[in-house]
């Protein structure tokens, strides 16, 4: 309930008598609670990848034009924008548990509407509803949990080759229903309970998560002190973000979010099968290849991030996306010139697969992680809302225009993405600080020093 995997990172170093225990496994209650929480990331992965394997089936069955299908694909991000705007306030009022529950109600309604859709209007409303749902999760489930998100994407890419798009939509219900049911069996977030002054429920929730034999007194005091500090700074206003002392953090945050999306990541995720088909490669084979590469890439990114650091991995990831975009653009040029006719489809799919792998190891998650590190606690919630809005907005721009750009020029499309990804490498090198192994105070002090 506390940001998914964040709970699992909490060391369990004491037993009920306060004695040290070196390697106690997390209690089953914590594992179950974390599983329920990360179902949201899985739902998000299913949502963003659904439009790719479903594209041919939907356009044929309902007779959708390129414009109509682009509207269907991109309207998810419109819902995400709206959901992200209200997420912080909803979580403050309802708590994490009920915000997650409400988000999955919207997702479930959306999946059912898509599965039963008799027209494009139903499709769009269903997709919009799912967008609301995943937007509500912005502050409750960490989207940086790219491993779970990629698991959802991979399964949809793989299974979508063998079932109809309506059945695939019903399959998207599975993680939503799992979370809806699971939420009835886990407590509210201890931090939210402490924040709203529900002391007895706070202690009971924390004890349930940590295990009955664990001494929670030290952690309880730490959480209460943190929540009291946050209450003192809860009167921050939107305009406070635009003070000079936050200019560096805001530049880094907004820059990373814009470049992450304008580099084409959402367009590729939403419409990968369209790119594969455009290249003249068997669509089912291409999407199966992609489905097998996403999860290992995300897992490698989790390991490399702690080993190499955020900044170097972000540069390598963006550089890989730049090279792969250039390779795809070159492949489409060769295809247009009728040169290396048998080789260009393979080059395109290799470039596409490597692009997704490069995105998964760094650019997918690191910007979101850094958002939680570069902003002071006093403006963190406001900054999170702003960067999430920018991310969803730029994602809409890419997902709506992507199919039109492919019709205009596949080569030109990927050369543009290559330029943006190259710009992200330079932006990271010039502006983005390394945050690995540094306290929040050290990060904020170093960023403040860059303004002078």
VEXNU-131916 format. One line per field, with one value per atom (N, C-alpha, C): atom name; x, y, z. Coordinates in steps of 0.1 Angstrom, whole numbers. Layout:
atom	c(CA	...)
x	c(X	...)
y	c(Y	...)
z	c(Z	...)
END
This chain:
atom	c(N	CA	C	N	CA	C	N	CA	C	N	CA	C	N	CA	C	N	CA	C	N	CA	C	N	CA	C	N	CA	C	N	CA	C	N	CA	C	N	CA	C	N	CA	C	N	CA	C	N	CA	C	N	CA	C	N	CA	C	N	CA	C	N	CA	C	N	CA	C	N	CA	C	N	CA	C	N	CA	C	N	CA	C	N	CA	C	N	CA	C	N	CA	C	N	CA	C	N	CA	C	N	CA	C	N	CA	C	N	CA	C	N	CA	C	N	CA	C	N	CA	C	N	CA	C	N	CA	C	N	CA	C	N	CA	C	N	CA	C	N	CA	C	N	CA	C	N	CA	C	N	CA	C	N	CA	C	N	CA	C	N	CA	C	N	CA	C	N	CA	C	N	CA	C	N	CA	C	N	CA	C	N	CA	C	N	CA	C	N	CA	C	N	CA	C	N	CA	C	N	CA	C	N	CA	C	N	CA	C	N	CA	C	N	CA	C	N	CA	C	N	CA	C	N	CA	C	N	CA	C	N	CA	C	N	CA	C	N	CA	C	N	CA	C	N	CA	C	N	CA	C	N	CA	C	N	CA	C	N	CA	C	N	CA	C	N	CA	C	N	CA	C	N	CA	C	N	CA	C	N	CA	C	N	CA	C	N	CA	C	N	CA	C	N	CA	C	N	CA	C	N	CA	C	N	CA	C	N	CA	C	N	CA	C	N	CA	C	N	CA	C	N	CA	C	N	CA	C	N	CA	C	N	CA	C	N	CA	C	N	CA	C	N	CA	C	N	CA	C	N	CA	C	N	CA	C	N	CA	C	N	CA	C	N	CA	C	N	CA	C	N	CA	C	N	CA	C	N	CA	C	N	CA	C	N	CA	C	N	CA	C	N	CA	C	N	CA	C	N	CA	C	N	CA	C	N	CA	C	N	CA	C	N	CA	C	N	CA	C	N	CA	C	N	CA	C	N	CA	C	N	CA	C	N	CA	C	N	CA	C	N	CA	C	N	CA	C	N	CA	C	N	CA	C	N	CA	C	N	CA	C	N	CA	C	N	CA	C	N	CA	C	N	CA	C	N	CA	C	N	CA	C	N	CA	C	N	CA	C	N	CA	C	N	CA	C	N	CA	C	N	CA	C	N	CA	C	N	CA	C	N	CA	C	N	CA	C	N	CA	C	N	CA	C	N	CA	C	N	CA	C	N	CA	C	N	CA	C	N	CA	C	N	CA	C	N	CA	C	N	CA	C	N	CA	C	N	CA	C	N	CA	C	N	CA	C	N	CA	C	N	CA	C	N	CA	C	N	CA	C	N	CA	C	N	CA	C	N	CA	C	N	CA	C	N	CA	C	N	CA	C	N	CA	C	N	CA	C	N	CA	C	N	CA	C	N	CA	C	N	CA	C	N	CA	C	N	CA	C	N	CA	C	N	CA	C	N	CA	C	N	CA	C	N	CA	C	N	CA	C	N	CA	C	N	CA	C	N	CA	C	N	CA	C	N	CA	C	N	CA	C	N	CA	C	N	CA	C	N	CA	C	N	CA	C	N	CA	C	N	CA	C	N	CA	C	N	CA	C	N	CA	C	N	CA	C	N	CA	C	N	CA	C	N	CA	C	N	CA	C	N	CA	C	N	CA	C	N	CA	C	N	CA	C	N	CA	C	N	CA	C	N	CA	C	N	CA	C	N	CA	C	N	CA	C	N	CA	C	N	CA	C	N	CA	C	N	CA	C	N	CA	C	N	CA	C	N	CA	C	N	CA	C	N	CA	C	N	CA	C	N	CA	C	N	CA	C	N	CA	C	N	CA	C	N	CA	C	N	CA	C	N	CA	C	N	CA	C	N	CA	C	N	CA	C	N	CA	C	N	CA	C	N	CA	C	N	CA	C	N	CA	C	N	CA	C	N	CA	C	N	CA	C	N	CA	C	N	CA	C	N	CA	C	N	CA	C	N	CA	C	N	CA	C	N	CA	C	N	CA	C	N	CA	C	N	CA	C	N	CA	C	N	CA	C	N	CA	C	N	CA	C	N	CA	C	N	CA	C	N	CA	C	N	CA	C	N	CA	C	N	CA	C	N	CA	C	N	CA	C	N	CA	C	N	CA	C	N	CA	C	N	CA	C	N	CA	C	N	CA	C	N	CA	C	N	CA	C	N	CA	C	N	CA	C	N	CA	C	N	CA	C	N	CA	C	N	CA	C	N	CA	C	N	CA	C	N	CA	C	N	CA	C	N	CA	C	N	CA	C	N	CA	C	N	CA	C	N	CA	C	N	CA	C	N	CA	C	N	CA	C	N	CA	C	N	CA	C	N	CA	C	N	CA	C	N	CA	C	N	CA	C	N	CA	C	N	CA	C	N	CA	C	N	CA	C	N	CA	C	N	CA	C	N	CA	C	N	CA	C	N	CA	C	N	CA	C	N	CA	C	N	CA	C	N	CA	C	N	CA	C	N	CA	C	N	CA	C	N	CA	C	N	CA	C	N	CA	C	N	CA	C	N	CA	C	N	CA	C	N	CA	C	N	CA	C	N	CA	C	N	CA	C	N	CA	C	N	CA	C	N	CA	C	N	CA	C	N	CA	C	N	CA	C	N	CA	C	N	CA	C	N	CA	C	N	CA	C	N	CA	C	N	CA	C	N	CA	C	N	CA	C	N	CA	C	N	CA	C	N	CA	C	N	CA	C	N	CA	C	N	CA	C	N	CA	C	N	CA	C	N	CA	C	N	CA	C	N	CA	C	N	CA	C	N	CA	C	N	CA	C	N	CA	C	N	CA	C	N	CA	C	N	CA	C	N	CA	C	N	CA	C	N	CA	C	N	CA	C	N	CA	C	N	CA	C	N	CA	C	N	CA	C	N	CA	C	N	CA	C	N	CA	C	N	CA	C	N	CA	C	N	CA	C	N	CA	C	N	CA	C	N	CA	C	N	CA	C	N	CA	C	N	CA	C	N	CA	C	N	CA	C	N	CA	C	N	CA	C	N	CA	C	N	CA	C	N	CA	C	N	CA	C	N	CA	C	N	CA	C	N	CA	C	N	CA	C	N	CA	C	N	CA	C	N	CA	C	N	CA	C	N	CA	C	N	CA	C	N	CA	C	N	CA	C	N	CA	C	N	CA	C	N	CA	C	N	CA	C	N	CA	C	N	CA	C	N	CA	C	N	CA	C	N	CA	C	N	CA	C	N	CA	C	N	CA	C	N	CA	C	N	CA	C	N	CA	C	N	CA	C	N	CA	C	N	CA	C	N	CA	C	N	CA	C	N	CA	C	N	CA	C	N	CA	C	N	CA	C	N	CA	C	N	CA	C	N	CA	C	N	CA	C	N	CA	C	N	CA	C	N	CA	C	N	CA	C	N	CA	C	N	CA	C	N	CA	C	N	CA	C	N	CA	C	N	CA	C	N	CA	C	N	CA	C	N	CA	C	N	CA	C	N	CA	C	N	CA	C	N	CA	C	N	CA	C	N	CA	C	N	CA	C	N	CA	C	N	CA	C	N	CA	C	N	CA	C	N	CA	C	N	CA	C	N	CA	C	N	CA	C)
x	c(8	0	8	21	29	39	34	42	47	39	43	55	66	78	85	82	88	87	76	75	84	87	96	110	114	127	130	119	121	127	139	146	138	138	132	144	148	160	157	145	142	131	132	121	112	103	93	100	112	119	129	130	140	154	155	167	170	182	185	183	177	176	181	191	198	191	183	178	164	155	141	134	127	119	107	103	91	79	70	58	49	41	31	21	18	8	14	27	34	35	38	39	26	15	2	-2	0	-3	4	17	25	19	16	10	-3	-11	-24	-21	-11	-7	-2	7	14	5	-7	-16	-20	-19	-21	-11	2	12	9	5	1	-10	-20	-32	-27	-18	-13	-6	2	9	-1	-12	-22	-29	-31	-38	-30	-17	-10	-6	-6	-2	-14	-26	-38	-40	-38	-42	-33	-21	-12	-17	-19	-24	-39	-46	-60	-63	-53	-55	-61	-56	-62	-76	-79	-92	-102	-99	-108	-112	-101	-104	-112	-110	-118	-132	-134	-147	-156	-150	-159	-157	-148	-146	-140	-131	-125	-114	-114	-104	-91	-81	-68	-71	-79	-82	-90	-100	-108	-100	-91	-83	-73	-67	-58	-65	-77	-85	-87	-90	-92	-79	-68	-55	-51	-53	-47	-57	-69	-79	-75	-68	-63	-55	-47	-38	-46	-58	-66	-72	-77	-82	-71	-59	-48	-45	-45	-43	-53	-66	-76	-75	-72	-71	-59	-48	-36	-38	-47	-50	-57	-66	-74	-68	-58	-53	-47	-39	-33	-44	-54	-65	-73	-76	-84	-77	-64	-56	-56	-55	-55	-68	-79	-92	-96	-95	-100	-90	-77	-67	-62	-51	-46	-55	-60	-68	-80	-88	-100	-98	-87	-83	-80	-72	-69	-82	-91	-103	-112	-113	-120	-114	-101	-94	-97	-97	-100	-114	-123	-137	-138	-131	-131	-124	-113	-107	-116	-123	-131	-143	-149	-160	-154	-143	-137	-134	-128	-126	-138	-149	-162	-168	-167	-172	-165	-152	-144	-148	-149	-152	-166	-175	-189	-192	-182	-184	-190	-202	-208	-203	-196	-192	-180	-174	-162	-165	-177	-181	-179	-184	-182	-167	-160	-145	-139	-142	-135	-139	-152	-156	-149	-148	-142	-127	-120	-106	-104	-113	-112	-114	-123	-125	-113	-106	-94	-83	-83	-74	-76	-89	-92	-86	-88	-83	-68	-61	-46	-41	-48	-44	-46	-56	-58	-47	-40	-29	-16	-16	-3	5	-2	5	4	-4	-7	2	3	12	23	35	46	47	46	47	61	70	84	86	76	77	76	86	85	85	90	90	76	67	53	46	49	43	46	59	64	58	56	49	35	28	15	15	25	27	30	39	44	33	25	14	4	1	-9	-4	9	15	15	18	19	5	-4	-17	-26	-23	-31	-30	-20	-18	-28	-33	-41	-55	-60	-74	-79	-92	-98	-96	-98	-96	-106	-118	-128	-124	-119	-115	-102	-94	-82	-86	-97	-102	-107	-114	-118	-107	-96	-84	-78	-79	-75	-82	-94	-101	-94	-86	-81	-73	-63	-56	-64	-74	-83	-92	-97	-106	-97	-85	-76	-74	-72	-69	-82	-93	-106	-109	-107	-110	-100	-87	-76	-77	-81	-82	-91	-100	-109	-102	-90	-83	-70	-68	-56	-60	-51	-55	-51	-55	-52	-37	-31	-17	-14	-4	-1	2	9	13	1	-9	-21	-29	-30	-37	-30	-17	-10	-12	-13	-14	-28	-38	-52	-55	-45	-47	-55	-56	-63	-52	-48	-37	-38	-50	-51	-51	-58	-58	-44	-37	-23	-14	-15	-6	-10	-23	-28	-24	-25	-21	-6	2	17	21	14	18	14	2	-2	8	13	22	36	41	54	54	43	42	40	33	29	40	51	63	74	71	80	78	88	87	86	75	73	75	79	79	88	100	109	104	98	93	81	72	60	64	74	78	83	91	96	85	75	64	56	53	46	53	66	74	74	75	75	61	51	37	35	40	39	46	58	65	58	52	45	32	26	14	18	30	35	37	41	43	32	20	9	2	6	-1	6	15	22	12	14	5	13	5	11	22	19	29	42	42	54	64	59	68	77	73	80	89	93	103	117	126	139	146	143	150	146	135	130	132	139	140	148	158	167	159	153	145	134	127	116	121	132	138	141	148	151	139	129	117	109	106	98	105	118	126	126	128	129	115	104	91	88	91	88	96	109	118	115	111	107	96	86	74	77	83	85	95	102	111	104	90	82	79	82	80	65	56	42	36	41	36	40	53	58	50	48	41	27	20	6	4	13	11	22	29	40	36	25	21	19	15	14	27	37	51	56	54	58	52	39	31	36	39	44	58	66	79	78	66	65	69	69	73	61	60	48	45	33	30	31	25	25	39	48	61	68	66	73	68	55	50	54	55	60	75	83	97	97	89	89	84	74	69	80	89	99	111	112	124	121	108	105	108	104	106	120	129	143	150	145	151	148	135	131	139	140	147	162	168	182	183	173	174	173	166	165	179	186	199	209	209	219	218	205	203	211	211	218	233	236	251	257	251	257	253	241	236	226	218	207	212	221	225	232	242	248	238	230	220	210	206	196	203	215	222	224	227	229	215	205	191	187	188	184	193	206	214	211	207	202	189	180	168	171	181	185	190	199	205	194	186	175	165	162	153	159	172	179	179	182	182	169	158	144	142	146	144	152	164	172	166	161	155	143	135	123	128	139	144	149	156	160	148	138	126	120	119	113	122	135	144	144	137	137	152	159	173	173	180	180	166	158	144	141	149	146	152	161	168	161	155	149	138	129	119	126	136	143	150	157	163	154	142	132	127	124	120	131	143	154	156	155	155	144	132	120	122	126	128	139	150	161	157	149	144	136	127	118	127	137	146	154	159	167	158	145	136	133	132	128	139	152	162	165	160	163	152	150	141	127	123	109	107	116	114	122	134	143	138	132	126	116	108	98	105	115	123	129	135	141	131	119	109	107	108	107	119	130	143	147	143	149	140	128	119	118	119	118	104	103	91	79	83	73	65	71	64	63	67	67	54	43	30	26	28	25	33	46	55	52	48	44	32	22	10	14	23	27	34	44	52	44	34	25	16	11	3	11	23	32	34	37	39	27	16	3	0	2	-1	8	21	30	28	24	20	8	-2	-13	-9	0	4	11	19	26	16	8	-1	-12	-16	-26	-20	-8	-2	6	9	18	14	1	-3	-3	-7	-6	8	18	32	37	32	36	31	19	13	21	25	33	47	54	68	73	73	78	93	101	115	116	108	109	104	94	89	101	108	118	131	133	145	142	129	125	127	122	124	139	147	162	167	163	168	164	151	147	154	156	164	178	184	198	198	187	186	185	179	178	191	200	213	220	220	227	221	207	201	205	205	209	224	233	247	249	241	243	235	223	215	212	211	205	216	214	224	223	234	234	228	218	212	215	221	224	233	229	238	238	229	229	216	217	205	197	184	176	182	187	193	205	214	226	222	211	207	202	193	187	197	207	218	226	229	238	230	217	209	207	206	204	217	229	242	244	237	239	232	224	217	225	236	244	257)
y	c(-12	0	13	12	24	24	26	27	14	3	-9	-15	-16	-23	-15	-3	4	-3	-9	-16	-28	-35	-46	-42	-30	-25	-22	-21	-18	-29	-28	-39	-43	-56	-61	-66	-57	-60	-63	-63	-65	-75	-84	-92	-85	-92	-86	-81	-87	-82	-72	-68	-58	-63	-77	-83	-82	-82	-81	-94	-93	-105	-101	-108	-103	-104	-114	-116	-122	-116	-121	-118	-128	-125	-116	-109	-101	-109	-105	-113	-115	-125	-128	-116	-110	-98	-87	-85	-74	-78	-91	-96	-95	-99	-98	-84	-75	-61	-55	-58	-53	-59	-72	-78	-70	-67	-60	-46	-40	-26	-26	-35	-35	-40	-45	-49	-36	-25	-12	-10	-13	-12	-22	-34	-44	-39	-33	-28	-17	-8	2	-4	-14	-21	-26	-33	-38	-27	-16	-5	1	4	11	2	-11	-19	-25	-24	-30	-26	-13	-8	-14	-19	-24	-37	-48	-61	-60	-50	-49	-40	-34	-24	-30	-41	-47	-51	-58	-64	-53	-42	-31	-24	-20	-13	-20	-34	-42	-44	-48	-51	-39	-27	-15	-5	-8	1	15	15	27	33	46	52	54	59	62	72	82	93	87	79	73	64	56	47	55	66	74	81	85	90	80	68	57	54	53	50	62	74	85	90	87	92	86	75	70	81	88	98	110	113	124	121	108	104	104	101	101	115	125	139	143	140	144	137	124	116	121	124	128	142	150	163	162	152	150	140	132	121	126	136	141	144	152	156	145	136	124	115	113	105	111	125	132	130	130	129	114	106	92	82	85	76	67	61	53	42	35	22	25	35	38	45	53	58	47	37	26	18	17	10	17	30	38	37	38	37	24	13	0	-1	6	6	13	24	30	21	15	6	-6	-12	-23	-19	-7	-2	0	5	8	-5	-15	-28	-34	-34	-40	-32	-19	-11	-14	-16	-19	-33	-42	-56	-57	-49	-50	-39	-31	-19	-22	-16	-17	-6	4	15	22	31	38	47	52	60	52	39	31	28	25	23	35	47	59	61	59	61	51	38	28	31	35	39	51	61	73	69	60	55	48	40	33	44	55	66	72	75	80	71	58	49	49	48	48	62	72	86	87	81	82	75	66	58	65	78	85	85	89	90	78	68	57	45	42	31	38	35	41	35	44	39	36	39	35	20	14	-1	-6	-4	-7	-22	-30	-44	-49	-45	-50	-44	-31	-25	-33	-36	-44	-58	-64	-77	-76	-65	-63	-61	-53	-51	-64	-71	-83	-94	-95	-105	-101	-88	-84	-85	-82	-83	-98	-107	-121	-127	-126	-132	-126	-113	-106	-113	-121	-128	-140	-144	-157	-155	-144	-142	-129	-128	-116	-104	-92	-80	-78	-83	-83	-92	-103	-112	-107	-100	-94	-83	-75	-65	-71	-82	-89	-94	-98	-102	-91	-78	-67	-65	-71	-70	-78	-88	-97	-89	-81	-74	-64	-58	-48	-55	-67	-74	-79	-84	-89	-78	-65	-55	-51	-50	-47	-56	-69	-79	-78	-78	-78	-66	-55	-43	-44	-54	-56	-63	-69	-77	-71	-59	-52	-39	-34	-21	-9	2	15	18	26	30	36	31	36	51	55	70	79	74	83	83	71	71	80	80	89	104	106	120	126	117	122	120	116	115	103	92	80	71	74	68	53	48	34	25	30	24	24	35	36	25	24	14	-1	-3	-16	-20	-10	-12	-15	-7	-9	-22	-26	-39	-50	-49	-60	-61	-50	-51	-56	-53	-57	-70	-75	-88	-86	-95	-94	-94	-100	-101	-91	-81	-70	-58	-52	-40	-28	-21	-11	3	4	17	27	23	32	37	28	32	40	37	45	59	61	75	82	75	81	86	77	81	93	93	104	117	117	129	134	125	128	134	128	133	147	149	162	173	169	179	182	172	174	183	182	190	205	208	221	228	219	225	222	219	215	227	239	251	256	248	253	255	266	269	266	265	262	272	285	295	294	287	285	277	269	261	269	281	289	299	297	305	301	311	309	296	294	283	269	268	256	255	265	266	254	251	240	226	224	211	210	222	222	220	226	224	210	203	189	181	183	175	176	188	190	186	188	184	170	162	147	142	147	142	145	157	161	152	151	143	128	123	109	106	115	112	116	128	133	124	116	107	95	94	84	72	72	59	55	64	60	56	63	60	46	42	28	18	21	12	10	21	20	13	15	11	3	-5	-13	-22	-28	-37	-29	-17	-9	-6	-4	-2	-14	-26	-39	-42	-39	-41	-32	-20	-10	-15	-22	-26	-39	-45	-57	-70	-69	-81	-87	-101	-107	-101	-96	-88	-97	-109	-118	-122	-124	-128	-116	-104	-92	-89	-90	-87	-98	-110	-121	-118	-114	-110	-99	-89	-78	-82	-91	-96	-103	-110	-117	-108	-96	-88	-78	-74	-63	-66	-78	-81	-82	-90	-90	-76	-68	-54	-46	-47	-39	-45	-58	-64	-60	-59	-55	-40	-32	-18	-16	-24	-24	-27	-36	-40	-29	-25	-15	-1	2	15	16	6	6	4	-2	-5	7	12	23	37	38	51	56	66	71	78	87	96	88	80	72	63	56	47	54	66	74	78	82	86	74	62	50	46	47	43	52	66	75	74	71	70	57	47	35	37	45	48	57	66	75	66	57	49	40	34	25	32	45	53	56	59	62	50	38	26	23	25	23	33	46	55	52	47	43	31	22	10	14	23	27	35	42	49	38	28	17	10	8	2	10	23	32	32	30	29	16	6	-8	-14	-10	-15	-25	-36	-46	-50	-53	-55	-66	-77	-88	-85	-75	-72	-61	-52	-40	-43	-53	-56	-61	-69	-75	-63	-54	-43	-34	-32	-24	-31	-44	-51	-52	-54	-54	-40	-29	-16	-13	-18	-16	-23	-36	-44	-38	-34	-28	-14	-7	6	4	-6	-9	-14	-22	-27	-15	-6	5	14	16	24	18	5	-2	-1	-1	-2	11	22	35	46	50	62	59	46	43	47	44	46	56	59	68	82	88	101	102	91	91	90	81	80	93	100	113	124	123	132	132	120	118	122	125	128	143	150	163	174	171	182	181	192	192	188	183	177	188	201	211	213	210	212	199	187	175	171	172	169	178	191	200	197	195	193	180	169	157	158	166	169	175	185	193	184	176	168	157	152	141	147	159	165	168	172	174	161	151	138	132	133	128	137	150	159	156	154	152	137	128	115	115	124	125	130	140	146	135	127	117	106	101	90	94	106	110	112	118	121	110	99	89	82	78	71	81	93	103	105	105	107	95	83	71	72	77	79	89	100	110	105	99	94	86	72	64	68	70	74	87	97	110	109	101	99	95	85	79	88	95	105	116	120	131	125	113	106	105	102	101	114	125	138	141	138	141	132	120	111	116	120	126	138	146	158	154	143	138	134	128	125	138	148	161	168	167	174	167	153	146	149	150	152	166	176	190	193	188	193	183	170	161	157	158	154	139	134	120	120	111	111	98	88	75	77	71	71	84	93	106	108	115	118	129	131	141	155	157	169	173	163	165	168	161	164	178	182	196	207	204	214	216	205	206	212	210	216	231	235	249	256	249	255	258	251	253	266	272	284	296	294	306	307)
z	c(0	0	0	3	4	-7	-19	-31	-35	-34	-40	-33	-41	-37	-26	-23	-13	1	3	16	17	7	7	10	7	10	24	33	47	54	60	67	79	82	93	102	111	119	134	138	152	154	164	167	178	183	192	205	209	221	218	206	202	199	198	195	180	176	162	155	143	134	121	116	104	91	89	76	76	84	85	73	67	55	58	48	50	54	63	66	55	55	44	42	53	52	43	45	37	22	20	6	-1	6	0	-3	7	5	-7	-8	-19	-32	-33	-45	-49	-40	-43	-48	-42	-46	-61	-64	-77	-88	-85	-95	-104	-97	-104	-116	-113	-124	-135	-131	-141	-150	-143	-151	-161	-156	-165	-177	-175	-186	-196	-191	-200	-208	-202	-208	-219	-217	-227	-239	-237	-248	-256	-251	-256	-271	-274	-287	-298	-295	-305	-311	-303	-309	-313	-307	-311	-323	-329	-339	-352	-357	-369	-367	-356	-353	-351	-344	-341	-354	-362	-374	-384	-385	-394	-389	-377	-371	-371	-367	-365	-376	-386	-397	-393	-384	-379	-389	-391	-399	-391	-397	-390	-379	-382	-373	-361	-364	-353	-344	-350	-341	-333	-339	-332	-320	-322	-311	-300	-304	-294	-286	-293	-287	-277	-282	-274	-263	-263	-253	-239	-239	-226	-219	-226	-220	-215	-222	-218	-204	-203	-190	-179	-183	-174	-169	-178	-174	-164	-166	-157	-144	-144	-132	-124	-130	-123	-116	-122	-116	-103	-102	-90	-80	-85	-77	-63	-63	-50	-40	-45	-35	-31	-40	-37	-26	-28	-19	-5	-5	8	15	8	14	17	7	8	13	12	15	3	5	-7	-10	0	-3	-11	-7	-14	-28	-29	-42	-52	-47	-56	-59	-50	-53	-63	-62	-71	-85	-85	-98	-106	-98	-105	-109	-102	-106	-120	-122	-135	-146	-142	-151	-155	-146	-149	-158	-155	-163	-178	-179	-192	-200	-193	-200	-205	-197	-201	-213	-212	-223	-236	-236	-248	-253	-244	-248	-255	-250	-256	-266	-270	-278	-291	-294	-308	-317	-312	-320	-315	-322	-318	-305	-304	-292	-279	-279	-268	-265	-276	-274	-267	-272	-267	-252	-249	-235	-226	-231	-223	-221	-231	-230	-221	-222	-214	-199	-196	-183	-177	-185	-181	-178	-186	-184	-171	-167	-154	-143	-145	-135	-133	-144	-142	-138	-142	-137	-122	-116	-102	-94	-101	-94	-94	-99	-101	-88	-77	-64	-55	-59	-50	-54	-67	-72	-80	-77	-84	-98	-108	-122	-125	-116	-119	-117	-112	-111	-125	-133	-147	-150	-140	-142	-143	-134	-134	-146	-149	-161	-173	-174	-186	-187	-175	-175	-181	-177	-183	-198	-203	-217	-224	-219	-225	-227	-217	-217	-228	-228	-238	-252	-254	-268	-272	-262	-266	-268	-258	-259	-270	-273	-283	-297	-299	-312	-313	-302	-303	-299	-294	-290	-297	-297	-303	-294	-300	-292	-281	-283	-272	-261	-264	-253	-246	-254	-248	-238	-241	-233	-219	-220	-208	-200	-207	-199	-191	-197	-189	-176	-175	-162	-151	-154	-144	-133	-136	-125	-118	-126	-119	-109	-112	-103	-91	-94	-83	-73	-78	-68	-61	-69	-62	-51	-53	-42	-31	-35	-26	-16	-20	-12	0	-1	11	22	19	29	34	31	35	42	51	58	50	54	48	51	43	44	58	65	79	78	68	67	66	58	56	69	76	89	99	99	108	105	92	87	92	91	95	109	117	132	137	129	134	140	152	159	160	166	168	155	145	132	126	128	123	129	142	148	144	143	139	125	116	102	101	108	107	113	124	131	121	115	105	94	89	78	82	94	98	105	110	117	131	138	152	161	158	167	165	156	153	162	167	175	165	165	155	162	174	181	174	170	164	150	142	129	131	141	144	147	155	159	146	138	126	116	115	106	111	124	130	128	131	129	115	105	91	88	92	89	95	107	114	106	101	93	80	74	61	64	75	78	79	84	85	72	62	48	38	43	35	28	32	26	14	8	-4	-16	-23	-35	-48	-59	-72	-76	-73	-77	-69	-58	-50	-58	-67	-75	-84	-87	-97	-91	-78	-72	-77	-76	-82	-76	-63	-56	-61	-68	-74	-89	-95	-109	-115	-109	-114	-113	-102	-100	-110	-112	-122	-136	-139	-153	-156	-146	-147	-148	-139	-139	-152	-156	-168	-180	-181	-192	-194	-184	-185	-189	-184	-187	-202	-206	-220	-230	-227	-236	-236	-224	-223	-233	-234	-243	-257	-259	-273	-281	-274	-280	-287	-285	-293	-285	-272	-264	-264	-261	-261	-274	-285	-298	-302	-298	-301	-293	-280	-272	-276	-280	-283	-297	-306	-320	-326	-318	-323	-335	-334	-345	-358	-357	-370	-376	-368	-373	-379	-373	-378	-391	-392	-404	-415	-412	-422	-427	-419	-423	-432	-433	-441	-434	-421	-413	-407	-405	-399	-385	-384	-371	-359	-360	-348	-344	-353	-350	-343	-348	-343	-329	-326	-313	-303	-307	-298	-294	-304	-301	-290	-292	-283	-269	-269	-256	-247	-254	-247	-242	-248	-245	-234	-232	-223	-208	-203	-189	-186	-193	-190	-190	-200	-201	-188	-184	-172	-159	-159	-147	-147	-159	-161	-156	-160	-156	-141	-133	-119	-113	-118	-113	-117	-129	-134	-127	-124	-118	-104	-96	-84	-86	-96	-99	-106	-116	-124	-121	-114	-111	-121	-117	-125	-138	-136	-147	-158	-156	-167	-174	-166	-172	-180	-176	-184	-197	-197	-209	-219	-213	-221	-227	-219	-224	-235	-233	-243	-256	-254	-265	-273	-266	-274	-281	-275	-283	-295	-293	-305	-316	-313	-324	-330	-322	-328	-336	-332	-340	-353	-353	-365	-374	-368	-376	-383	-375	-381	-392	-390	-401	-413	-412	-423	-430	-422	-428	-437	-432	-440	-453	-452	-464	-474	-470	-479	-485	-476	-481	-493	-491	-501	-514	-512	-524	-530	-524	-528	-528	-518	-516	-504	-505	-495	-491	-501	-498	-488	-488	-478	-464	-464	-451	-443	-450	-443	-433	-436	-425	-412	-414	-402	-395	-402	-396	-388	-393	-387	-374	-374	-362	-352	-356	-347	-340	-348	-343	-333	-336	-328	-314	-315	-303	-294	-300	-293	-287	-294	-289	-276	-277	-265	-253	-256	-246	-240	-248	-243	-235	-239	-231	-218	-217	-205	-194	-199	-189	-182	-187	-181	-182	-194	-197	-192	-191	-187	-172	-164	-150	-143	-147	-140	-138	-149	-146	-135	-133	-123	-109	-108	-96	-92	-102	-99	-94	-99	-94	-79	-73	-59	-51	-59	-52	-53	-64	-67	-61	-57	-52	-36	-29	-15	-11	2	7	6	8	9	-4	-15	-28	-36	-30	-37	-44	-36	-41	-53	-52	-63	-75	-72	-84	-91	-83	-88	-97	-93	-101	-114	-114	-126	-136	-131	-140	-146	-138	-143	-154	-152	-162	-175	-174	-185	-192	-185	-190	-198	-192	-199	-211	-210	-221	-233	-231	-242	-247	-238	-243	-252	-249	-258	-272	-272	-284	-293	-287	-295	-299	-290	-294	-304	-304	-313	-327	-328	-341	-347	-339	-344	-357	-358	-370	-382	-380	-391	-395	-386	-389	-397	-394	-401	-416	-417	-431	-438	-432	-438	-442	-433	-436	-425	-426	-415	-412	-422	-420	-413	-417	-411	-396	-394	-380	-370	-375	-366	-365	-376	-375	-365	-365	-355	-341	-339	-326	-322	-332	-330	-325	-331	-327	-313	-309	-295	-285	-288	-279	-278	-289	-288	-279	-280	-272	-257	-254	-241	-235	-243	-239	-235	-243	-240	-228	-227	-216	-203	-203	-191	-187	-197	-195	-189	-194	-190	-177	-175	-164	-153	-156	-146	-136	-123	-113	-110	-105	-100	-86	-84	-70	-63	-70	-64	-51	-40	-28	-21	-24	-18	-10	1	9	1	5	-1	2	14	18	9	7	-2	-16	-21	-35	-36	-27	-27	-26	-17	-15	-27	-34	-46	-58	-58	-69	-66	-53	-50	-53	-51	-54	-69	-77	-92	-96	-88	-92	-89	-82	-78	-86)
END
